[in-house]
Amino acid sequence: MKLNALWIAAIASLAMTGCNKADDAAQANADVAKAAAEGHRDVADAQADAREDMADAQKDAAEATADNDADEAADAAEDATETAAKGEYKVAVAQAEATHKIAVEKCEALQGNAQDDCKNRADADLDNAKRQAERRRDGTG
């Protein structure tokens, strides 16, 4: 009975160490490059969306101004400001997520606790970046 428990413990230990096995250098570099390319595309998409939303908001503001409706122009200007803040937030989050993906892929080159610590730092950095982006969007930071 004790022998079975010992075997189970040994197998469980091996299984757990396999979870934090480092990628070889070539694979890690390839994964980092792929994450960087994906991140670049995601940021570019967020920037394009933000520009499109801002162009629409500015068009609405210009139309309200052309109609000589001061209240509507003020509302449209406020909407444009909010749209700009939301766009900046989207871009900042996309940049933070891209940086996170790259950091996590770099962590894969490490082993054991170093890999776990690295991923935890990457997760904490992502959370901090998102909070900062929220504060900037909300005008509190």
Secondary structure, DSSP 8 states (H G I E B T S, - for coil): -HHHHHHHHHHHHHHHHHHT----HHHHHHHHHHHHHHHHHHHHHHHHHHHHHHHHHHHHHHHHHHTT-HHHHHHHHHHHHHHHHHHHHHHHHHHHHHHHHHHHHHHTTS-HHHHHHHHHHHHHHHHHHHHHHHHHHHT--
